[in-house]
C-alpha cells in the first residue's frame, strides 16, 4: 500500500507512463486547488520528455513554484542575459512579471510542481507588509535550492497537496496562509543572501547530476553515500561533489538528508502510523539521530510537529 509521500510521485509516474504508452506529445496539466483575490495555488503535472522541444513562455505575475517530483531545466532571462538552472524536488523556481522562460526535460521525463502565483499589485502590497524596501521589486535569482529555512513550509505544502482530495473544504484558508508565509520568507531569503547561478554547466554534467537526483527521489531510504552516488554518475567522488553542489545548491549529503526528512515530515502530518515505523521507512537507522536531525530542520521534535500538523 502506497503511503502519502509515495502518492505524490506515483501520480506523476502514472501520467508519464500513460503518455508513453499512447505515444502522444508531452503536455502540462494544471489543477487549481485554491485561489483568492490576487493569488492562486495550482498542482501542475508535466509529462514532457527529451523529444518534446521546449517553447518560450512568459510569467504573467510573480511565481513561486515548489518542485515536488521529477526534474527539469529552467531557462529564463535575468539581468539582460539568459540563465539556466536545474530544478529538483525541494527547490523553488522563481519568476517575475513579464519574464520570458523555457522549461525542458533533456535528462528525464516529467515533473510535478506546486505553483503559487501572485498578481503584481497584490505581491507588491505583500512585500511592503513584509518589510521589503523601495526600488524595483523582482526576484534576483531563478531558483532557491532546498534550504533549511524553507523546510517547514515545504513540508506543509507537500502535506497539503497529499491531503487536498480528502479535506478540500478545510484546506482553502490554510493555502492562503501558506502562500503569504512562503512569499514573505522568499523575499527575506533573496534579499539577505547572495545565491550564485549554476554557471550553465555542460549538458553531460547536468545529465549526471539529474540521474543522481532522480535516484535519490526514487529511493531516499536506500544506502546513499557520496561514493555510491558518484559511482552511479560515473564520476570520481571529488568531481561529483563539486558538480552536484554547483547544480543543486547543496551537497549530496544535505540533499539526501533533506529528502528523507521531507518524506518523514509529510508522513507525520498525513498518516496515523507509529513514528518509529516512519523513521525506519525513511532511511534512518537510529531514532536519536533522527530526532536530532528533525529538530534541527523543523525547529520542533517529531511528536510536536505531528500535533501541530494539518490533520
C-alpha positions in Angstrom: 0.0 0.0 0.0 1.4 3.4 -1.0 1.9 5.9 1.7 1.1 9.6 1.3 4.6 10.5 0.2 4.8 7.8 -2.4 1.5 9.0 -3.9 2.9 12.4 -4.8 5.4 10.7 -7.1 3.2 7.8 -8.2 0.7 10.2 -9.7 3.4 11.6 -11.9 4.8 8.2 -12.8 1.3 7.1 -13.8 0.8 10.2 -16.0 4.2 9.8 -17.8 3.6 6.0 -18.3 0.2 6.7 -19.9 1.7 9.3 -22.1 4.5 6.9 -23.2 2.0 4.1 -24.0 -0.2 6.4 -26.0 2.8 7.8 -28.0 1.4 11.3 -27.7 3.4 14.5 -27.1 4.0 15.5 -23.5 1.8 18.2 -22.0 1.2 20.2 -18.9 -2.0 19.7 -16.8 -2.8 22.3 -14.3 -5.3 21.8 -11.5 -6.2 24.8 -9.4 -6.6 23.8 -5.8 -7.0 27.2 -4.1 -7.4 30.8 -5.0 -8.2 34.3 -3.7 -8.1 37.9 -4.8 -4.6 38.2 -6.3 -3.3 34.7 -5.7 -3.7 31.1 -6.8 -2.2 27.7 -5.9 -2.2 25.0 -8.6 -1.0 21.4 -8.8 0.9 21.2 -12.1 1.9 17.9 -13.7 4.1 17.8 -16.8 4.6 14.7 -18.9 7.2 16.2 -21.3 10.3 14.3 -22.1 13.5 14.8 -24.2 11.8 14.6 -27.5 9.4 17.4 -26.6 11.1 20.6 -27.6 10.6 23.5 -25.0 8.8 26.6 -26.1 9.0 30.1 -24.8 6.5 31.2 -22.2 6.1 34.4 -20.2 5.3 34.9 -16.5 2.2 37.0 -16.1 2.8 37.6 -12.4 5.2 36.7 -9.6 5.7 32.9 -9.4 7.0 30.8 -6.6 7.0 27.1 -7.7 7.9 24.2 -5.5 9.1 21.1 -7.3 7.6 18.1 -5.6 8.6 15.3 -8.0 10.7 14.8 -11.1 13.2 17.4 -12.6 13.6 19.8 -15.4 15.8 22.6 -16.8 14.6 26.2 -16.2 16.0 28.8 -18.6 15.0 32.4 -18.2 16.1 35.9 -18.9 17.7 37.6 -15.8 19.6 40.9 -15.8 19.7 41.1 -19.6 21.2 37.6 -20.0 19.8 34.0 -20.3 20.4 31.8 -17.3 19.7 28.1 -16.7 19.0 26.2 -13.6 18.4 22.5 -12.8 15.1 22.1 -10.8 14.9 19.2 -8.5 12.5 18.2 -5.6 12.6 20.6 -2.7 13.8 23.5 -4.8 11.8 26.6 -5.8 11.6 28.1 -9.3 11.1 31.9 -9.1 9.5 34.1 -11.8 8.9 37.8 -12.3 6.1 39.5 -14.2 6.9 39.7 -17.9 9.9 37.4 -17.7 10.4 35.0 -20.6 11.3 31.4 -19.8 11.5 27.8 -21.1 11.3 24.5 -19.3 13.0 21.5 -20.8 13.3 17.8 -19.9 16.6 16.8 -21.6 17.6 14.3 -18.9 14.4 12.8 -17.5 10.7 12.7 -18.3 8.1 14.6 -16.3 7.8 16.7 -13.2 5.2 17.8 -10.7 5.1 21.2 -9.1 3.0 23.2 -6.6 2.7 26.6 -8.2 2.0 29.7 -6.1 1.1 32.7 -8.4 0.6 36.3 -7.3 -0.8 39.3 -9.2 1.9 42.1 -9.3 -0.2 44.6 -7.3 -1.1 42.0 -4.7 2.5 40.9 -4.4 3.8 44.4 -4.0 1.4 45.0 -1.1 2.5 41.8 0.4 6.2 42.7 0.0 5.6 46.1 1.6 3.9 44.4 4.6 6.9 42.0 4.9 9.3 44.9 5.1 10.7 45.0 1.6 12.4 48.2 0.8 11.8 50.6 -2.1 13.1 50.1 -5.6 12.1 47.7 -8.4 10.5 44.6 -6.9 11.8 41.4 -8.5 13.4 38.1 -7.7 17.2 38.5 -8.4 17.6 34.7 -8.9 15.8 32.0 -10.8 15.9 29.3 -8.2 16.3 28.7 -4.5 17.8 25.3 -3.5 16.4 23.0 -0.8 17.3 25.2 2.2 16.7 24.5 5.9 14.9 27.9 6.3 12.3 26.7 3.8 11.9 23.1 5.0 8.9 23.7 7.3 7.0 25.4 4.5 8.0 22.8 2.0 6.7 20.0 4.3 3.4 21.9 4.9 2.9 22.4 1.2 3.6 18.8 0.3 1.4 17.6 3.1 -1.4 19.9 2.0 -1.1 18.5 -1.5 -1.3 14.9 -0.3 -4.4 15.8 1.8 -6.1 18.0 -0.7 -8.5 15.5 -2.1 -9.6 14.3 1.4 -10.2 17.6 3.2 -10.8 20.2 0.5 -13.2 22.4 2.5 -10.7 22.6 5.4 -7.7 23.4 3.3 -8.6 26.7 1.5 -7.8 29.0 4.4 -4.6 27.1 5.1 -3.4 27.6 1.5 -3.9 31.3 1.8 -1.9 31.4 5.0 0.9 29.3 3.4 1.0 31.4 0.2 1.5 34.6 2.3 4.2 33.0 4.6 6.0 31.5 1.6 6.2 34.8 -0.2 7.4 36.6 2.8 10.1 34.1 3.6 11.2 34.0 0.0 11.6 37.8 -0.1 13.6 37.7 3.1 15.9 35.0 1.8 16.7 36.5 -1.6 17.3 39.9 0.0 19.5 38.7 2.8 21.6 36.2 0.8 23.6 36.1 -2.4 22.8 33.0 -4.4 25.1 32.1 -7.3 23.7 30.8 -10.6 24.7 27.3 -11.8 27.1 28.9 -14.4 25.5 27.0 -17.2 27.2 23.7 -16.6 27.6 21.4 -19.7 24.8 19.0 -20.6 26.9 16.0 -19.7 27.4 17.2 -16.1 23.7 18.2 -15.8 22.7 14.7 -17.0 24.8 13.0 -14.4 23.5 15.1 -11.5 19.9 14.7 -12.8 20.4 10.9 -12.8 21.6 11.1 -9.2 18.8 13.4 -8.1 16.2 11.1 -9.6 17.8 8.1 -7.9 17.6 9.8 -4.5 13.9 10.7 -5.2 13.0 7.1 -6.1 14.9 5.6 -3.2 15.6 8.1 -0.4 15.7 5.3 2.1 18.5 3.4 0.3 22.1 3.4 1.3 23.1 6.6 -0.5 26.5 8.0 0.2 29.0 10.1 -1.7 30.8 7.1 -3.2 27.7 5.2 -4.3 26.2 8.3 -5.9 29.4 9.2 -7.6 29.7 5.7 -9.0 26.1 5.8 -10.3 27.0 9.1 -12.0 30.3 7.8 -13.5 32.4 10.4 -11.7 35.1 10.5 -9.1 33.7 11.4 -5.6 35.6 14.8 -5.8 34.2 15.8 -9.2 30.7 14.5 -8.3 30.6 16.5 -5.1 31.7 19.7 -6.9 29.3 19.4 -9.8 26.3 18.3 -7.6 26.7 21.2 -5.3 27.1 23.6 -8.2 23.9 22.5 -9.9 21.6 21.8 -6.9 22.9 24.4 -4.4 23.5 21.8 -1.7 25.9 19.0 -1.1 24.8 15.4 -1.8 24.7 14.7 2.0 22.4 17.7 2.6 20.3 16.7 -0.4 19.7 13.1 0.8 19.1 14.2 4.4 16.5 16.8 3.4 14.8 14.3 1.1 14.5 11.9 3.9 13.4 14.5 6.4 10.8 15.9 4.0 9.3 12.5 3.4 9.2 11.9 7.2 7.5 15.2 7.9 4.9 14.7 5.2 4.1 11.3 6.5 3.9 12.5 10.1 1.4 15.2 9.0 -0.8 13.0 6.9 -0.7 9.5 8.5 -1.6 7.9 11.8 1.2 5.3 11.8 3.8 4.9 14.6 6.6 7.5 14.5 9.2 4.6 14.9 7.9 2.9 11.7 8.1 6.1 9.7 11.7 6.7 11.0 12.9 3.4 9.7 10.9 3.6 6.5 12.5 6.9 5.6 16.1 5.5 5.8 17.1 6.5 9.4 18.7 3.6 11.3 18.9 5.4 14.6 16.0 7.1 16.4 18.1 9.6 18.4 19.9 10.8 15.2 16.6 11.2 13.5 15.1 13.2 16.4 18.1 15.4 16.5 18.1 16.0 12.7 14.4 16.6 12.6 14.5 19.2 15.4 17.4 21.0 13.7 15.5 21.0 10.4 12.0 21.9 11.6 12.5 23.5 15.0 10.4 21.0 16.9 10.5 17.3 17.7 8.6 14.8 15.6 5.7 14.4 18.1 5.1 18.1 18.4 5.3 18.5 14.7 2.6 15.9 14.2 0.5 17.5 16.9 0.5 20.9 15.1 0.2 19.4 11.6 -2.6 19.6 9.1 -4.7 16.6 10.3 
